């Protein structure tokens, strides 16, 4: 039976599992926009630049399916690696021009990451054929790369970025948070504090002052190793030097203990 029945709109929420309230918020928004909501669970090997990271990625499948069932998700799509990549581990030919932003920030620290991301998302789009797809704002650069991929192939679907869901203390929800020790969990709060400080003082301080304060906050926190903190143009991710840019975003990545976390905040 075809997935699209009559004029029903199909929404896709792609995930790598280890679901939390952030993912459920995407399902909820998708349910408001479409009659059929599909959630995919697939830990994609081609986007991991570190084999150990792939190995330790959490896979609590029973927990995930129960969460989706309770949330009223219509279809759970869980393809195998062999289904998605018939020749795996032999790499498939895939390389598209995602624009200069591919090589900034996460692209600099995780070379080839966004080729792997866009490769699997294109495969998921081809399999599900959605009208609309939902992604979390926490992976800000990823959403931009997926939008660029959709433009490259001129795909007839809409990409929606949904707000970051945070814990009560401000930590951005992430499947990786499970790896944080109690001390790391406490230290990780500095990422949100630095972003909030930047947003609260955006109209009072210069860009260089904001960056200096935010980086100092993070660098002075024990157990936290900063990869980057930047204030960038939303559409290009290039760092801004003044406040003439219409839409800007602060983005941060840091290693907290042994766990690498990312976060961002629209300014």
PyMOL commands that set and color helices and strands:
alter all, ss='L'
color gray80, all
select helices_A, chain A and resi 21-33+45-47+51-55+61-70+81-84+100-103+106-109+113-128+137-153+175-179+182-187+189-200+207-219
alter helices_A, ss='H'
color red, helices_A
select strands_A, chain A and resi 10-15+36-41+75-77+132-136+158-162+224-233+248-256+259-266
alter strands_A, ss='S'
color yellow, strands_A
deselect
rebuild
show_as cartoon
